């Protein structure tokens, strides 16, 4: 009886070692594929990161604890940063940075998946094979136009959950996704990001746009008001009419007044005698 138990224990130990080896080999293979995929796209690869996960808390991120991101890829798409990383054995996430952030969250996920765990998000309805949740149902309803309906039907099934958080748009895929599915995920997150442009922007984005308008209008041929004031000649140069350089209307008006005031002697003096002989004879008598 003892040899039998010993044999069973040995078989279990060997099986555990084999499974551990297979799991390690699978993870190493995933890392090699991710590194190769990043190199083919001109992206950077990092084995692990503990900082980037603090930027997001919704979607699939709310289901994991304090875990590091594995097989992190960092690149750019149309000038915007993009991350691809693994969450342990939970999911592969693609995050694309948005030019204009928004406080409205839209969560689009396949039917059959658990609803979001956040308490500030509500169900809007179903679009094809997906359910729509949002923190602002009115804004999300405006975003769910014909393009969104077409997108919900045509998006690949590997994009299980799609959502946005302020300046980021994210897509969650199975941890076993392939290189081809990563490419599909990139296209999907770009399309979803474009559809969410109709959401109201963050207040600071509106303020920055208003403050940037004077700078855009300040073309070389159209200086700002402050610049025009700085280019005006000094007021002392406008006072040169006193020196006789520029005629001054006020001075022209004031001069006749002074000449009129200087004629009292004309009142004390009789008018000059006329030049006709008749007046001369009167003065002779």
VENUR-V195254 format. One record per helix or strand of 3 or more residues. SS is the DSSP state (h for helix, s for strand). FROM is the first residue (numbers start at 1). TO is the last residue. If there is no record, write none. Layout:
ss=SS from=FROM to=TO
ss=SS from=FROM to=TO
This chain:
ss=h from=2 to=41
ss=s from=44 to=49
ss=h from=52 to=55
ss=h from=59 to=63
ss=s from=69 to=77
ss=s from=80 to=87
ss=s from=91 to=102
ss=s from=106 to=110
ss=s from=122 to=127
ss=s from=130 to=134
ss=h from=137 to=143
ss=h from=146 to=154
ss=s from=161 to=174
ss=h from=179 to=198
ss=h from=203 to=217
ss=h from=225 to=231
ss=h from=235 to=243
ss=h from=249 to=261
ss=h from=264 to=268
ss=h from=277 to=284
